[in-house]
């Protein structure tokens, strides 16, 4: 499987965040934001936003003189111990719960593994119900925001392989069943714009997804809303895009 070489906005944010963490790690006793700015060459506004995110997520902490040091999340996720996998999963779940509450929607973390779409983690609730899986998600990538988001990250041959095993069947009147039309949509999807599903998988549900790929791992972050809240989809999708960076950072360490 070959990935399409299209960097995303979250990817760039994570690159910058990793540069900040490298500087913090190099200055074990603490480093000022002035030194971080000089060594990373990041603009002041961007550095401020990233440091705020890193503090919120526990990757850095400020000590009494205002200098930055590594935080608990960095120590936990940056280790190579046997508990790292569990720590990463717990951190991602915590982030999903927080994202669910902030956007007011069920949220999902998905990966494309061994040629299949897999939802690895999700966060829902009484007021934010998850999508009812009336058709196996693995067979419905062509009709789902998260599925299409994963397919956009594959090359042409990998998509062909997937669709040879999972046909583009009609699930609702809005489902794209033409492979040619689907490929055109995937190819024309801007890398920094959320992928949408407007009742293509299930009547009464709208969804959005953004890519969060680390290395050769293809993944995405998605949300779903009932049709009655479709007017919130664009705003929620933009929030999803902004919050993808912390998720990707957890996967990148």
C-alpha atoms as one frame of an Amber mdcrd trajectory, in Angstrom:
protein
   0.000   0.000   0.000   1.355   3.427  -0.977   0.136   6.617   0.670  -0.653
   9.797  -1.183   1.987  12.397  -0.229  -0.426  15.114   0.904   0.421  16.746
   4.241  -2.467  18.075   6.281  -2.870  21.049   8.639  -2.781  18.781  11.744
   0.360  17.143  10.347   2.116  20.510  10.115   1.001  21.456  13.640   2.386
  18.209  15.010   5.695  18.743  13.219   5.998  22.112  14.943   4.903  20.649
  18.303   7.544  17.922  18.045  10.189  20.590  17.401   9.082  22.367  20.586
   9.267  19.123  22.573  12.769  18.462  21.240  13.889  21.856  22.563  12.199
  21.249  25.931  13.837  17.820  26.219  17.248  19.300  25.412  16.913  21.787
  28.287  16.021  19.369  31.073  16.143  22.016  33.814  13.698  24.286  31.991
  13.636  26.549  28.952  12.008  29.941  28.367   9.548  30.660  25.585  12.108
  33.124  24.193  14.659  30.330  23.786  12.035  27.997  22.330  11.099  30.689
  19.794  14.739  31.225  18.836  15.536  27.539  18.433  12.317  26.569  16.603
  11.998  29.804  14.591   8.241  29.645  14.997   6.171  32.872  14.806   5.089
  34.200  18.210   1.351  33.604  17.681   1.908  30.035  16.481   4.271  29.260
  19.345   1.780  30.620  21.871  -1.030  28.465  20.482   1.127  25.323  20.415
   2.467  25.842  23.934  -1.101  26.295  25.156  -2.105  23.016  23.507   0.953
  21.196  24.866   0.244  22.432  28.396  -3.433  21.468  28.151  -2.520  17.969
  26.977   0.155  17.524  29.665   3.162  17.385  27.330   4.846  20.408  28.947
   4.546  22.148  32.305   5.623  25.569  33.550   7.746  25.755  36.661   7.939
  28.662  39.126  10.104  30.937  36.971   7.850  30.432  33.939  10.241  28.086
  32.156   8.916  25.000  30.391   9.793  21.412  31.281   8.505  18.068  30.059
   5.089  17.064  31.402   3.543  13.807  32.550   2.118  12.904  29.138   5.520
  13.298  27.511   7.136  11.053  30.126   4.443   8.410  29.748   4.020   8.348
  25.981   7.682   8.966  25.212   8.821   5.872  27.089   9.429   2.519  25.426
   8.135   0.471  28.347   5.585  -2.358  28.173   2.778  -0.066  29.297   3.189
   2.437  26.479   0.458   0.956  24.280  -2.069   1.116  27.102  -0.948   4.661
  27.936  -1.428   5.837  24.356  -4.891   4.272  24.173  -5.896   5.832  27.503
  -4.615   9.251  26.378  -6.525   9.000  23.099  -9.715   7.968  24.898  -9.376
  10.903  27.286  -8.969  13.238  24.302 -12.001  11.686  22.586 -14.205  12.250
  25.646 -13.074  15.880  25.841 -13.687  16.363  22.110 -17.154  14.778  22.352
 -18.096  17.259  25.056 -16.618  20.289  23.300 -18.238  19.685  19.901 -21.424
  18.044  21.205 -21.182  15.023  18.925 -20.165  11.392  18.960 -16.526  11.125
  17.852 -14.548   8.243  16.388 -10.928   7.272  15.828 -10.449   5.043  12.815
  -7.543   3.302  11.068  -7.064   1.507   7.784  -5.407  -1.751   8.817  -4.717
  -4.854   6.713  -6.950  -3.552   3.949  -9.929  -2.871   6.199 -11.652   0.124
   7.812 -11.586  -0.238  11.583 -13.016   2.054  14.246 -10.475   1.610  17.020
 -11.970   3.949  19.646 -15.000   6.193  20.037 -16.771   8.396  22.549 -20.537
   8.792  22.652 -23.183   9.501  25.269 -26.932   9.876  25.898 -26.979  13.253
  24.126 -24.398  12.276  21.520 -25.411   8.820  20.256 -23.061   7.009  17.893
 -24.122   5.907  14.432 -26.131   2.693  14.337 -24.054   0.174  12.363 -26.850
  -1.137  10.183 -24.336  -2.125   7.484 -20.864  -3.362   8.452 -18.596  -0.300
   8.485 -15.879  -2.336   6.750 -18.153  -2.667   3.705 -19.297   0.953   3.626
 -16.150   3.061   3.252 -17.523   4.576   0.028 -20.530   5.962   1.898 -18.994
   7.146   5.179 -17.042  10.309   5.955 -14.404   8.349   7.863 -14.214   5.693
   5.167 -13.786   8.237   2.393 -11.243  10.094   4.505  -9.194   6.904   4.813
  -9.521   6.173   1.092  -8.261   9.661   0.178  -4.983   8.730   1.848  -4.461
   5.627  -0.289  -2.978   5.521  -3.770  -5.033   4.515  -6.813  -4.126   0.813
  -6.749  -4.865   0.464  -3.024  -8.283   2.031  -3.533  -8.957  -0.333  -6.441
  -8.004  -3.257  -4.270 -10.340  -2.104  -1.515 -13.292  -1.583  -3.855 -12.706
  -4.954  -5.516 -13.469  -6.494  -2.123 -16.138  -4.018  -0.977 -18.470  -2.930
  -3.763 -19.990   0.557  -3.905 -23.542  -0.578  -3.177 -26.381   1.880  -2.626
 -27.181   2.375   1.066 -29.363   5.488   0.747 -30.551   7.624  -2.157 -27.469
   9.829  -1.610 -24.828   7.084  -1.782 -22.283   7.403  -4.581 -22.286   4.047
  -6.376 -20.164   4.963  -9.390 -16.500   4.115  -8.806 -15.479   6.758 -11.334
 -17.490   9.432  -9.518 -16.154   8.269  -6.156 -12.530   8.404  -7.357 -13.117
  11.895  -8.729 -14.451  13.018  -5.334 -11.512  11.468  -3.517  -8.949  13.007
  -5.887 -10.500  16.473  -5.657 -10.824  16.451  -1.857  -8.580  19.225  -0.423
  -6.193  17.777   2.152  -7.063  20.410   4.773 -10.864  20.342   4.333 -12.976
  17.845   6.345 -14.619  15.033   4.371 -18.417  15.021   4.733 -21.155  12.381
   4.637 -24.628  13.883   4.185 -26.959  10.913   4.769 -24.878   8.708   2.455
 -24.482   5.870   4.958 -27.655   6.270   7.019 -30.779   8.371   6.573 -30.995
  10.920   9.365 -27.247  11.152  10.040 -24.507  13.514   8.849 -20.784  13.041
   9.495 -17.388  14.674   9.027 -13.822  13.325   9.155 -10.248  14.610   9.024
  -7.037  12.621   8.446  -4.607  11.897  11.277  -1.846   9.774   9.766   1.465
   9.096  11.497   4.208   7.662   9.295   2.724   4.912   7.146  -0.292   4.528
   9.409  -3.512   5.720   7.758  -6.054   7.084  10.218  -8.764   9.642  10.715
 -10.847  11.417  13.325 -14.582  11.653  12.696 -17.865  12.850  14.205 -21.550
  12.216  13.610 -24.672  14.299  14.200 -28.382  13.636  13.791 -29.928  15.342
  10.760 -31.795  17.785  13.021 -28.394  19.242  13.948 -27.010  19.349  10.413
 -26.713  23.139  10.676 -23.904  22.536  13.204 -21.893  20.223  10.957 -19.542
  22.778   9.403 -18.694  24.404  12.729 -18.228  21.004  14.392 -16.063  19.806
  11.488 -13.827  22.863  11.806 -13.429  22.149  15.538 -12.616  18.533  14.693
  -9.881  19.714  12.339  -8.392  21.964  15.014  -8.389  19.190  17.616  -6.837
  16.562  15.334  -3.308  17.718  16.185  -3.326  16.497  19.835  -4.571  13.088
  18.674  -1.881  12.847  16.032   0.757  13.957  18.522  -0.178  11.077  20.831
   0.275   8.665  17.926   3.558  10.240  16.807   5.519  10.069  20.074
